[in-house]
């Protein structure tokens, strides 16, 4: 998975750099058409699991600030369940049998 990031910073910021998991490699974000918004799409796949994004912003005066954000990449597809709504489950509750002509189902 190649994550995409959009970073909102004050308008006087003139450089935004990103790093994942405390890596020694930093990547420069690209300033978007909207003032104060910078974009970056990771160029390589990032593995599943928990990661830390570090963002460094530098303003026109050379002042730097750094923020970290934890994120998780999860590409496992969850199998949804469909059950009969309890209000339409007639007879023994939980047996998923009904005598309702137009029952309601719940997707979970």
HURAMO-V972979 format. One record per pair of residues at least 24 apart in sequence whose C-alpha atoms are under 7 Angstrom apart, sorted by the first residue. I is the first residue (numbers start at 0). J is the second residue. Records with the same first field share a line. If there is no record, write none. Layout:
I: J + J
//
This chain:
0: 44 + 45 + 46
1: 40 + 41 + 42 + 43 + 44 + 45
2: 40 + 41
3: 39 + 40 + 41
4: 38 + 39 + 40
5: 36 + 37 + 38 + 39
6: 36 + 37 + 38
7: 35 + 36 + 37
8: 35 + 36
9: 35
10: 34 + 35
11: 58 + 59
12: 56 + 57 + 58 + 59
13: 57 + 58 + 59
14: 56 + 57 + 58
15: 54 + 55 + 56 + 57
16: 54 + 55 + 56
17: 52 + 53 + 54 + 55
18: 52 + 53 + 54
19: 50 + 51 + 52 + 53
20: 50 + 51 + 52
47: 72 + 73
48: 72 + 73
79: 106 + 107
80: 106 + 107
81: 105 + 106 + 107
82: 106
//
